[in-house]
Amino acid sequence: MNEVLTVGVLVRHPQFPDWGIGQVQSVIGHRITVNFENTGKQVIDGTQIMLDLEAF
């Protein structure tokens, strides 16, 4: 699923829902930088965590 992530996509972290909605800032290899509304920028290892797409 992380393979479909591109800059601007809205996601949630499945293990930390309290981080809120995040917007993908960059995808470089397996490193995904996401700016979450409640915790700011976080770098996610896409080989370890499958982010959930936020549907509107």
Order of alpha helices (4+ residues) and beta strands (2+ residues): beta-beta-beta-beta-beta
